[in-house]
Amino acid sequence: MADPIAPPIASQEKRGFGSMTLFGSKPTPLEPADTSLQQDVQVMTTRLRVSEERYADLRRKLQLIEQNLLLHQKKNQQELKTLQSDVLEVKRLVRSMEDRIVTVIKELQLTSKKEDVDVLKRYVEMWDPIRFVSFEQVEKIIDEKMGKHTEEMHEE
């Protein structure tokens, strides 16, 4: 059906535009060569869309991986700092323990050995200090003897 306002142009009919309508021309059936070309374009367009979707998906996955990598990196750095501070604390404690051990060893070297104590024990047993008297006891004995001696002198 022809449009009364715009009669069809011969060049449009040759290109497959048939008769014109109010909103444009009405396409006419294309030749088989044009159909295969159109199918090839549609296939390529579909492939291009699929490739673009895959590319977009890969970009999203890559972005997610990068975000996760950054989060793990921050977490690992924090853990590393914590471990380093723990190692420093352990080193400080080990140094302190070493110092204490050295002090104990020095003090133990200053103490008497078992052989020294045994020698002293033999001397003490040989001297038998239980038989020793104190200064006060000697004075008391002297006073008693002097008192008896003085009484004897008075009696005579």
Buried (B, 14 or more C-beta within 10 A) or exposed (E): EEBEEEEBEEEBBEEEBBBBEEEEBEEBEEEEEEEEEEEEEEEEEEEEEEEEEEEEEEEEEEEEEEEEEEEEEEEEEEEEEEEEEEEEEEEEEEEEEEEEEEEEEEEEEEEEEEEEEEEEEEEEEEEEEEEEEEEEEEEEEEEEEEEEEEEEEEEE
